[in-house]
Amino acid sequence: MLQDDFGRILREHGLKKTKQRVLVLEALSSCGDKHLTAEEIYEIVKAEFPEIGLATVYRTIQLLLELNLVESVQLGDGYARYEIGKINERKAHRHHHLICLECGKVISFRDDLLDELEKRIKESVSFQVINHEVKLYGYCETCLEQKRRIEEEGTCTAFGGAS
């Protein structure tokens, strides 16, 4: 299904469906919610197609961005990361990201709770929002549990003895 839709979109733009383009798109789609750098995409594609160059991967990513098939995400770690876009719903809002400040884990959050805000903005100031990106920073479940355990251990052994 992904390849059929991809082929159709490329044809609509007068572009060829090349093996390199398909492999880059498949690398992104096979990684689910993982947000890959261009270098990580390159390593995945290179395993199946050793002749590919990093420059080809960068050009392919740029093309996929222009076609709105891939989205670029900045998660505050200094890298541009990429994720598969909505091939069938290319005008849909992005999902949001929850970023753990302790371990760096990124969790995708797909509920769009800003529809009402966008509606109010349009009504009050005649501004049509077409997209938005929300990043929420905090602590994932695993890191919260580790912090809780450390705090509990600290209260029992505080000041070098048992309480």
C-alpha positions in Angstrom: 0.0 0.0 0.0 2.8 2.5 1.0 4.7 1.8 -2.2 1.5 2.2 -4.4 0.7 5.5 -2.8 4.3 6.6 -3.0 4.4 5.7 -6.7 1.2 7.6 -7.4 2.4 10.7 -5.6 5.8 10.6 -7.5 3.9 10.2 -10.8 1.7 13.2 -10.0 4.8 15.3 -9.7 6.5 13.9 -12.8 9.1 12.0 -10.8 10.3 8.4 -11.1 9.9 5.8 -8.5 13.6 4.8 -7.9 14.9 2.0 -5.7 16.8 4.6 -3.6 13.6 6.7 -3.0 11.6 3.6 -2.0 14.3 2.3 0.4 14.5 5.6 2.2 10.8 5.8 2.6 10.6 2.2 3.7 13.4 2.8 6.3 11.4 5.5 7.8 8.1 3.7 7.7 9.7 0.5 9.2 10.9 2.3 12.3 7.5 3.3 13.6 7.7 6.2 16.0 11.5 6.3 16.0 12.8 9.7 14.8 15.8 9.0 12.6 18.7 11.2 11.5 19.8 11.2 7.9 22.8 9.2 8.9 20.7 6.5 10.6 18.5 6.3 7.5 21.7 6.0 5.4 22.9 3.0 7.6 19.6 1.2 7.2 19.4 1.7 3.5 23.1 0.9 3.0 22.5 -2.5 4.5 20.2 -3.4 1.7 21.7 -1.3 -1.1 25.4 -0.9 -0.4 26.0 1.3 -3.5 23.9 4.2 -2.1 25.7 7.3 -1.0 25.0 9.6 1.9 24.4 12.5 -0.5 21.7 10.5 -2.3 20.0 9.9 1.0 20.1 13.6 1.8 18.7 14.5 -1.6 16.0 11.9 -1.3 15.0 13.2 2.2 14.8 16.7 0.8 12.5 15.5 -2.0 10.3 13.6 0.4 10.1 16.7 2.6 9.0 18.8 -0.4 6.3 16.2 -1.2 5.2 16.3 2.4 5.8 12.5 2.7 8.4 13.0 5.4 8.4 15.5 8.3 11.5 17.1 9.9 11.5 17.2 13.6 13.8 19.1 15.9 13.9 17.5 19.3 16.4 19.7 21.0 19.4 17.4 20.6 21.0 19.4 17.7 20.0 16.9 15.0 17.4 17.1 12.3 15.3 14.0 12.7 12.8 12.6 10.2 9.6 10.6 10.4 7.1 9.3 7.9 4.4 11.8 7.1 0.8 11.1 6.3 0.8 9.8 2.8 -3.0 9.5 2.5 -3.8 12.4 4.7 -1.1 14.9 3.7 -3.0 17.9 5.1 -3.5 16.4 8.5 -1.9 18.1 11.5 1.2 16.7 12.9 1.2 14.6 16.0 3.0 16.0 19.1 6.1 14.8 20.9 6.7 14.1 24.6 10.4 14.3 25.3 12.0 12.9 28.4 14.6 15.2 30.0 16.4 12.4 31.7 16.9 9.7 29.0 15.9 11.6 25.9 13.1 9.1 24.9 10.6 10.6 22.5 7.0 9.5 22.7 4.6 10.4 19.9 1.2 11.7 21.1 -1.4 11.6 18.4 -4.4 13.2 19.9 -4.9 16.7 18.5 -6.3 18.8 21.3 -5.8 22.2 19.7 -8.7 22.1 17.2 -10.9 24.3 19.4 -8.0 26.8 19.9 -7.5 26.9 16.1 -11.2 27.5 15.6 -11.2 30.4 18.1 -8.1 31.9 16.5 -9.9 31.9 13.1 -13.0 33.4 14.5 -11.3 36.1 16.7 -8.4 37.3 14.5 -9.2 35.8 11.1 -6.1 33.7 11.0 -6.2 30.2 9.5 -3.8 27.8 11.3 -2.8 25.1 8.8 -0.3 23.3 11.1 1.3 23.3 14.5 3.9 21.4 16.4 3.9 20.8 20.1 6.8 19.5 22.1 6.2 18.7 25.8 9.2 18.1 28.1 9.1 16.1 31.2 9.9 12.5 32.5 8.9 9.2 31.0 7.4 6.5 33.1 10.7 4.6 33.5 12.7 7.7 34.6 9.9 8.7 37.0 10.1 5.2 38.6 13.9 5.4 38.9 13.6 8.8 40.5 11.0 7.5 42.9 13.2 4.5 43.9 16.2 6.8 44.5 14.2 9.1 46.7 12.9 6.2 48.7 16.3 4.7 49.2 17.7 8.2 50.1 15.2 8.6 52.9 16.1 5.3 54.5 19.9 5.8 54.3 20.0 9.6 54.8 22.8 10.8 57.0 24.5 7.4 57.0 22.1 5.4 59.0 18.7 3.8 59.1 15.7 5.9 60.0 
